[in-house]
Amino acid sequence: GSWTSASGTVTVGQSVKVRHTSSASRSTATDTTLTIGGVSDTFTTTTLPPGFVNQGGLRWAPDNLVATANWSAADAYCAGTAIEGQTGWRLPTVAELQSLQSSGAATNQGWALGGIWASNLHSSGNHWFVAMVNGNSGSYPDSGTVAFSCVRSLVV
């Protein structure tokens, strides 16, 4: 049937779908409670904080959490920092960064358009980076400073 916010009747064998509108504000939870036969459950959605993006099965932390860093410091930050209270973050691969760039999901999220460190080794003492303005990749000395983003799987 049609969507309703009013009480209705559910009979044996029927399916129920819950739909609600998330908040227009960042970092805000919205709850919807469904009760059937005296049993209730609450469904919650929380909008992402500024700059965070969900794309490609990954949650992307904004590239401006920390200004810039050399590759080792960026890698250590992602691996050792709880972001949004969650661990399991890492540097993204070249392919993941290029997918994010081509998807446009980071557009208008406050991300820089310059290079972002990738986890892929290019050669001894050099790792890849991806330019978010066009998705092109290149190598850069690990001792140089580049912006970075941390990613983690949406499925844990």
Phi, psi and omega in degrees: 000192182279165178287142181216154173249005182260172177292148177211184180243134176245128178252164181306133178093348178278155176257153178233134173242140178250132178225137172213164181262127179286165181292149174279350180266145178291151175057038183237130179271144174233130181248144169228129180252131177247130178236125176228124178058034179084358178257128183244151170215147181250133177254129184235136168238143177234126178290152184287149173295163180306132176087340179284143184224140169255121181200140175064030181076011183236150167261126181255124172279144182299151182285003182248016175298320175231138186307281178215164179201161171288168188300315182298318180293321178296315179298316180294321179300310182298316184288333188247006184246135172276118179248131187057028181075010182240145175255185180090018179277156179205169172286143179282163175276168176303313182299320179294317178297318179294324177295318177298314182297313183289336179287335184078004184297333181270356180299137179061025177253007179087011179283146174287157180261004180280198182284146176231132180304141171248161180281344185289130175284132176268306177200173182308120178081008181221136174239163178282154169225161178234131176280120184286348178288328185220356179083002179290147180244158177201174178253156182212146178300137180303333181282347178284166179252131182220154174294161177208158175231147176255145179232156173211155179294142175286339179259119181242000000 
